[in-house]
């Protein structure tokens, strides 16, 4: 298998988001390896014991990467809409983490969506499976070394300092590793749905940022290319 998906969830997402997101991931036609805190009927599923936390998410990712047989892995999450064109990408290098930069952030059920330069998300990452697996094994080891209590909060400070997205923050700036990253842009954008149970802060309006992001854009949801969110969610 050349490419596949890993899907990790804390089972906290409700309908209709849950079913609609899974529908579009299935349309990729790629094999799916899922990890969850409760059994789900989605791909090759493994239940991981633990409570919702950053250490648990890292463990879920590591287990999914170990179980997948694909060479290249798309990271997928339970509250992100993926167009089929997102999955057309193949990493040109095996030692670089790649991110789809064509992404809009939408706070459900608002009328507008935002984006800005360097909006890079773990949920839009694709990389060589072995590269990602080695990285997450090291993260897991370091979390245990530092002590789990430092990572128990909803958005733990140490995880923010490291950076959630591999390759995007070098160690000289406090990042976890000196891995490299690059970006690609799919034909149609990914839609990151922000809601009350997202792991990280929603940040869906300009007022949510301490520093103005470069290239900030705010548009009506009707203008998101390739998507009809009003029809999709009966808004």
N, C-alpha and C positions, 0 to 999 in steps of 0.2 A: 504494500500500500504506500502510495506516495504521500498523501495528505489525509489527515483525520482531525476530529474535534475532541477536545476535552470540555466537559461541562461540569461545573461545580456549583452547588447550591446549598443554602442553609435551610431550605424548605419554608422560608418565610414569605415568599411572594404569592400573592393571591390571583384570582381570576379577575378580569380576562387576560391580564398580562402574561400569566404563566403559559397558557395554551397558545397564545398568539406568538410569543417568542419561540417556543419549541417548534411550532409549525414552520417558521422560516429557517430554523437551523436544520430541520429535517429536509427541507427543499434543497439544501446544499448537496445532498446525495452522498455525503462523506460519512464514514463510520464514526460513531459517537461513543466515547468512553465517559461515563458520568460517575460522580461521587456526590453523596448526599448524606444528611444526618438522619433521614428516614428513607425507607425504600421508595423509589420512583420507577415508573415504567417508561424509561427514556434511555435508549442506548444500552450499552453493557454497564450495568449499574453496580456500584459497590457502596455499601453503607459504612460510613466512618463514624466511630464513636467519638462524642465530644460535644461541647456546647459551642454556639456561634462565637467565634473569636478569630483574631488574626492567626494565632498558631494553628487552629483547626483548619482554616482556609489553606494555609501553606501545606499542611499534611494532606488535605484533599487533593490539591494540585499535584503534589509529589506522587501520590498513589495512582491518580489518573494517568500521569505520564508513564509510570512504570507498567501499567496494564495495557496502554495503547501499543499497537504494532505499527503505527504510521511513522514515516520518516519525518514529516513536517506536521506541526500541530497548530491548529487555530484554537486559541483560548476563547471560550464562549461562556456567557453568564446569563442568569435567569431573567434579567430585566433589560436586555439589550436586543434591539431589532437589527437583524443582519440581512442585507440584500444578498441575493445570490451572487452578485458580482464581487462581493467581499471575499468569497472563497475561490476566486479565479487566480489568486496570487500564489506564486511559488518562490520561496526565498532563494535569491541568487547565490548567497553565501551561507555556509553552515555554522559560522562562528559569530553571527550578528543577530540581534533581536530586531524584528521588524514590526512597525506599528502602522495601521491604517489611519492616516491623518484626516480622511474624509468622514467627519463625525459631527453630529449635532446633538446637543444635550437638551432634553425636554422634561420639564417638571410636569408630571401628570396632575391635573388635566388642564393645564394652562393653554392659552391660545398662541403662545410664542415659543421659539426655540433659540438657543444661542450656540455660537462656536467662536473660536479664537485660535490664533497661531499657537503651535505647540500644545494643542489639546491632545495629549497622548494617553491612552487608557490601556490597562492590562487586558481588559475585555476585547480589545482590538489588536492583540498581539499575535504574531505568527512566527514560529522559529523551529529550528531543528530540534527534534525531540530529545536527543542526547544532551544538547547544549542546555535546554531548559531543565531537564531532569537533574543534571549536575548542579545547576544554579540553585534549584529548590531544595536539593539535599543539603547544600551548604547553608541555606537560610534556616532550615529546620535545625541543623546542628547548632548554629549560632543562637537561635532562640532558646534552645535548651541550655546552652552555656550561660546566657545572660540571665535566665530564669523566666519562667512563664508569666509571673506576676507583672513583669514590665510590659507585657503585650496583651493583657486581659481586657483593657478598655475598648470601647467601640471603635475608636480610631487612635490606636496607641502612638505615643510620641516617637518612640524608637523606630517604629515601622515608617512613620512619616519622614523621619530624618534619613533613613536608608533609601526611601523612595519605593513605591509599590511596583514601579515599572522597571524591570531589569534593563540595564544598559543606559538609562537616561540620566543617571547621576553618578559621577565619579567619586572615588573614595576621598579625594582631596577636599571635596565639598560635603563629606559625611556620608556619601552613598555606600551601598553595600559592596559593590565590586567595580572593577574597571572594564567590564564588558562594554562592547560597542552596540549602537543601535542605528537604524535607518528607518525611513518611512516609505510608504506607497500610498496611492490614492485609488480607491475603487471607483468604478463608473458611477455608482449610486452610493449615497452616504449611509453609514451606520447611525442609528438613533439610540442614544443612551437615555433610558427612561429613569428619571430621578423621582424618588418617592420617600415616604417617611421612614422606610426601613433599609435604605441604602447604607452600605458599610462606611463610605466616606461622605463628607459634607456635600449636599446637593449642588450649591453654587450655580444657580440658574439665572441670576440677574446681576447686573453690574454692581449693585450694592453689596453683594456677597463677597466681593474681592477687596482685599486691603490695598492691592496695587493693580492698576488698570492693565488688563492683558493686552498684548499687542494684537492688532487685527480683530478686535472684538466686533461681533456681528449679532444682531438681534432681529429675527424675522418672524412673520406669521407662520404657523405650522403648515398652512396651505402651500407655502413656497418651498418646503423641503423637497428636493428633487426625488422623484420615484416613489413617494409615499403619500397616502391619503389617510392620515391618522384619524380624521373625523369619521370616515367610513369604517376604518379598521376597528375602532373602539366605540362606535355608535355615539359619538359626541354631539 
